[in-house]
Amino acid sequence: MAQYTRIEVASVMKETGMIPLFFHSDIELGKKVLKACYDGGARLLEFTSRGDFAHEIFGELNKYAIAELPGMILGVGSITDAGAASTYMLLGANFVVTPVLREDIAIACNRRKVLWSPGCGSLTEIAKAEELGCEIVKLFPGDIYGPKFVKGIKGPQPWTSIMPTGGVAPNEENLKAWFDAGVTCVGMGSQLISKDILANKDFKGLETKVKEALSLIKKLRK
Protein backbone atom coordinates (compact mmCIF):
# COMPACT_ATOMS: atom_id res chain seq x y z
CA MET A 1 0.00 0.00 0.00
CA ALA A 2 0.98 3.66 -0.37
CA GLN A 3 3.43 5.06 2.16
CA TYR A 4 1.91 8.56 1.84
CA THR A 5 -1.68 9.83 1.88
CA ARG A 6 -3.05 11.91 -0.97
CA ILE A 7 -2.87 15.04 1.21
CA GLU A 8 0.79 14.39 2.01
CA VAL A 9 1.58 13.84 -1.67
CA ALA A 10 -0.30 16.97 -2.74
CA SER A 11 1.63 18.97 -0.13
CA VAL A 12 4.99 17.79 -1.50
CA MET A 13 3.84 18.53 -5.07
CA LYS A 14 3.00 22.07 -4.02
CA GLU A 15 6.16 22.47 -1.97
CA THR A 16 8.70 21.28 -4.57
CA GLY A 17 6.82 22.36 -7.70
CA MET A 18 8.21 19.66 -9.98
CA ILE A 19 7.71 15.97 -10.77
CA PRO A 20 10.26 14.21 -13.00
CA LEU A 21 8.68 11.67 -15.38
CA PHE A 22 10.62 8.57 -16.35
CA PHE A 23 10.45 5.10 -17.87
CA HIS A 24 13.10 2.57 -18.77
CA SER A 25 12.99 -1.21 -18.88
CA ASP A 26 16.42 -1.48 -17.18
CA ILE A 27 15.80 -1.69 -13.44
CA GLU A 28 19.37 -0.87 -12.42
CA LEU A 29 19.44 2.18 -14.67
CA GLY A 30 16.11 3.20 -13.18
CA LYS A 31 17.55 3.04 -9.69
CA LYS A 32 20.40 5.33 -10.71
CA VAL A 33 17.94 7.82 -12.24
CA LEU A 34 15.89 7.74 -9.04
CA LYS A 35 19.00 8.34 -6.94
CA ALA A 36 20.18 11.21 -9.16
CA CYS A 37 16.77 12.93 -8.97
CA TYR A 38 16.70 12.38 -5.20
CA ASP A 39 20.22 13.76 -4.72
CA GLY A 40 19.21 16.73 -6.85
CA GLY A 41 16.41 17.53 -4.41
CA ALA A 42 13.38 15.95 -6.09
CA ARG A 43 11.05 14.17 -3.70
CA LEU A 44 8.60 12.87 -6.28
CA LEU A 45 8.98 10.79 -9.42
CA GLU A 46 6.33 9.57 -11.84
CA PHE A 47 7.09 6.18 -13.36
CA THR A 48 5.42 6.18 -16.78
CA SER A 49 3.76 2.80 -17.30
CA ARG A 50 4.73 1.48 -20.73
CA GLY A 51 4.60 -2.01 -22.16
CA ASP A 52 4.40 -5.51 -20.78
CA PHE A 53 5.68 -6.15 -17.25
CA ALA A 54 6.13 -2.43 -16.53
CA HIS A 55 4.46 -2.97 -13.16
CA GLU A 56 7.21 -5.42 -12.21
CA ILE A 57 9.85 -2.78 -12.92
CA PHE A 58 7.90 -0.26 -10.84
CA GLY A 59 7.70 -2.71 -7.94
CA GLU A 60 11.47 -3.09 -7.83
CA LEU A 61 12.05 0.66 -8.08
CA ASN A 62 9.57 1.36 -5.31
CA LYS A 63 11.20 -1.21 -3.02
CA TYR A 64 14.52 0.53 -3.69
CA ALA A 65 13.04 3.97 -2.97
CA ILE A 66 11.50 2.80 0.31
CA ALA A 67 14.72 1.11 1.45
CA GLU A 68 17.33 3.60 0.26
CA LEU A 69 15.74 7.00 -0.41
CA PRO A 70 13.80 8.22 2.65
CA GLY A 71 11.10 10.69 1.71
CA MET A 72 11.11 9.82 -2.01
CA ILE A 73 7.53 9.49 -3.25
CA LEU A 74 7.13 7.21 -6.24
CA GLY A 75 3.94 7.23 -8.29
CA VAL A 76 2.77 5.98 -11.67
CA GLY A 77 1.58 7.67 -14.85
CA SER A 78 -0.17 6.77 -18.12
CA ILE A 79 -2.77 4.69 -16.29
CA THR A 80 -5.92 4.12 -18.37
CA ASP A 81 -8.25 2.00 -16.21
CA ALA A 82 -9.05 1.07 -12.61
CA GLY A 83 -7.51 -2.40 -12.96
CA ALA A 84 -4.11 -0.96 -13.83
CA ALA A 85 -4.41 1.63 -11.05
CA SER A 86 -5.18 -1.10 -8.52
CA THR A 87 -2.24 -3.21 -9.71
CA TYR A 88 0.18 -0.35 -9.13
CA MET A 89 -1.37 0.59 -5.80
CA LEU A 90 -0.83 -3.00 -4.64
CA LEU A 91 2.85 -2.37 -5.46
CA GLY A 92 2.84 0.75 -3.31
CA ALA A 93 2.18 3.54 -5.83
CA ASN A 94 1.76 6.77 -3.86
CA PHE A 95 -0.05 8.61 -6.63
CA VAL A 96 -1.71 7.75 -9.94
CA VAL A 97 -1.62 10.02 -12.99
CA THR A 98 -3.86 9.41 -16.00
CA PRO A 99 -3.98 10.88 -19.53
CA VAL A 100 -7.78 11.16 -19.37
CA LEU A 101 -10.56 11.65 -16.82
CA ARG A 102 -12.07 8.33 -15.76
CA GLU A 103 -14.48 7.90 -12.87
CA ASP A 104 -13.50 4.25 -12.29
CA ILE A 105 -9.91 5.29 -11.54
CA ALA A 106 -11.16 8.03 -9.20
CA ILE A 107 -13.20 5.50 -7.23
CA ALA A 108 -10.32 2.99 -6.98
CA CYS A 109 -7.84 5.64 -5.80
CA ASN A 110 -10.22 7.45 -3.45
CA ARG A 111 -11.07 4.18 -1.73
CA ARG A 112 -7.39 3.83 -0.78
CA LYS A 113 -6.86 7.57 -0.16
CA VAL A 114 -4.26 7.65 -2.95
CA LEU A 115 -3.83 10.90 -4.88
CA TRP A 116 -4.94 10.67 -8.51
CA SER A 117 -4.33 13.34 -11.12
CA PRO A 118 -6.40 13.03 -14.31
CA GLY A 119 -5.49 14.59 -17.64
CA CYS A 120 -8.07 17.30 -18.39
CA GLY A 121 -8.45 19.71 -21.30
CA SER A 122 -11.52 21.79 -20.50
CA LEU A 123 -13.06 23.67 -17.61
CA THR A 124 -15.91 21.16 -17.60
CA GLU A 125 -13.50 18.22 -17.22
CA ILE A 126 -11.58 20.03 -14.49
CA ALA A 127 -14.77 20.78 -12.56
CA LYS A 128 -15.86 17.13 -12.90
CA ALA A 129 -12.46 15.91 -11.67
CA GLU A 130 -12.69 18.15 -8.61
CA GLU A 131 -16.21 16.92 -7.89
CA LEU A 132 -14.72 13.41 -7.89
CA GLY A 133 -12.15 14.44 -5.27
CA CYS A 134 -9.14 15.44 -7.40
CA GLU A 135 -6.58 17.55 -5.54
CA ILE A 136 -4.31 18.46 -8.47
CA VAL A 137 -5.45 18.36 -12.09
CA LYS A 138 -3.06 17.35 -14.85
CA LEU A 139 -3.16 19.63 -17.90
CA PHE A 140 -2.32 17.39 -20.83
CA PRO A 141 -0.86 17.88 -23.32
CA GLY A 142 0.50 21.05 -21.78
CA ASP A 143 2.16 22.41 -24.91
CA ILE A 144 -1.17 22.40 -26.77
CA TYR A 145 -2.97 24.44 -24.12
CA GLY A 146 -0.13 26.61 -22.77
CA PRO A 147 0.11 29.04 -19.84
CA LYS A 148 -2.72 31.24 -21.16
CA PHE A 149 -5.15 28.36 -20.68
CA VAL A 150 -4.04 28.00 -17.05
CA LYS A 151 -4.52 31.72 -16.45
CA GLY A 152 -7.97 31.50 -18.00
CA ILE A 153 -8.97 28.63 -15.70
CA LYS A 154 -7.62 30.31 -12.56
CA GLY A 155 -9.87 33.33 -13.19
CA PRO A 156 -13.22 31.67 -12.46
CA GLN A 157 -11.65 28.87 -10.39
CA PRO A 158 -8.76 30.27 -8.30
CA TRP A 159 -8.94 27.20 -6.04
CA THR A 160 -7.97 24.83 -8.87
CA SER A 161 -4.48 23.31 -8.65
CA ILE A 162 -2.99 22.55 -12.06
CA MET A 163 0.03 20.48 -13.14
CA PRO A 164 0.95 20.80 -16.83
CA THR A 165 2.80 17.88 -18.40
CA GLY A 166 4.20 18.08 -21.92
CA GLY A 167 5.77 21.27 -23.18
CA VAL A 168 7.53 22.02 -19.89
CA ALA A 169 11.28 22.67 -20.07
CA PRO A 170 13.84 23.37 -17.31
CA ASN A 171 14.67 26.91 -18.45
CA GLU A 172 13.68 30.25 -16.96
CA GLU A 173 11.54 31.52 -19.84
CA ASN A 174 9.40 28.38 -19.96
CA LEU A 175 9.02 27.89 -16.21
CA LYS A 176 8.33 31.59 -15.58
CA ALA A 177 5.43 31.51 -18.05
CA TRP A 178 3.85 28.50 -16.33
CA PHE A 179 4.31 29.67 -12.74
CA ASP A 180 3.27 33.24 -13.53
CA ALA A 181 0.06 31.73 -14.94
CA GLY A 182 -0.57 30.04 -11.59
CA VAL A 183 0.39 26.37 -11.89
CA THR A 184 0.91 24.42 -8.67
CA CYS A 185 3.65 22.20 -10.07
CA VAL A 186 4.95 20.90 -13.39
CA GLY A 187 5.70 17.46 -14.78
CA MET A 188 8.92 17.10 -16.79
CA GLY A 189 9.98 14.09 -18.81
CA SER A 190 12.47 14.01 -21.68
CA GLN A 191 13.29 17.71 -21.33
CA LEU A 192 14.74 16.87 -17.92
CA ILE A 193 15.76 13.20 -18.19
CA SER A 194 16.96 13.30 -21.77
CA LYS A 195 17.92 10.45 -24.11
CA ASP A 196 21.50 11.73 -24.03
CA ILE A 197 21.65 11.58 -20.24
CA LEU A 198 20.38 8.00 -20.31
CA ALA A 199 22.62 6.92 -23.20
CA ASN A 200 25.72 8.40 -21.56
CA LYS A 201 24.63 7.38 -18.06
CA ASP A 202 25.34 10.93 -16.98
CA PHE A 203 23.68 10.65 -13.59
CA LYS A 204 25.76 13.44 -12.06
CA GLY A 205 24.62 15.69 -14.89
CA LEU A 206 21.02 14.72 -14.18
CA GLU A 207 21.46 15.50 -10.51
CA THR A 208 22.74 18.96 -11.40
CA LYS A 209 19.91 19.53 -13.87
CA VAL A 210 17.27 18.60 -11.28
CA LYS A 211 18.92 20.81 -8.66
CA GLU A 212 19.01 23.78 -11.05
CA ALA A 213 15.38 23.32 -12.10
CA LEU A 214 14.16 23.17 -8.49
CA SER A 215 16.22 26.21 -7.57
CA LEU A 216 14.79 28.11 -10.53
CA ILE A 217 11.23 27.20 -9.55
CA LYS A 218 11.87 28.38 -5.99
CA LYS A 219 13.22 31.69 -7.29
CA LEU A 220 10.32 32.23 -9.69
CA ARG A 221 7.75 31.63 -6.97
CA LYS A 222 9.18 34.49 -4.92
Phi, psi and omega in degrees: 000166182297143176276342185230142177285166180296327179291319178296317180294315179300322180296318179290323176301315180291322183291313184274326176082003183209139175234113173292142177247137186203143167215139170201144183283347180274111184297317182294321176296320179300321178297321180291323176295315177303313182296318180296317178296318180297312180295334177280353177111353179291142178237012175220148171210133178260115175277116182279118185284113181223126171081175181296142175066014179300327181295330178291322177296315179302316181303317180291320179293322180290323175299319179296315181298316181296320184281324191244341186234078183301129179092355178279126184253111182258130177230186185228145179235173181063034178271131188244357178203166184295326180299315178295319178301316181295320178302313181289325178293328175294338177265009174094015179302130183269345173203157183231124180246136184235151178283343182224169177269118179227126183293327181296325177290320178302315181297314181298317182286317181298325180299328181259005182057040177258132179297135174232141183231102183275146175287121181234152181224014177208161179296326179296315178296319180297315180297320179296317179300317180292325176296331179273004174100013181289131178273315182228121182272137174272127174265113186216136352280130187302322184290338177285320184273312176079170182300329181297325178296316179300314181299321179295321180290320184292342178298296180282341182229071183295344180279349185286130176260126187237138176235102176285141175227133186096122181082015177252128182233149183278053174232160189297317182300313182293310183294323179299318180299316181292312184287329174295328180286340175112019179292153178276319177202173180230150173255131182231125179255255187293340177290337180258306179258083189282164177299324179295317179300316181291317181296320181270357182051044182272070185288330176293321177296323178294318177303315180296318181297317178296315180300316181294319180295316179295321178295320179295317178299317179300317180294317182294328180290337178286000000 
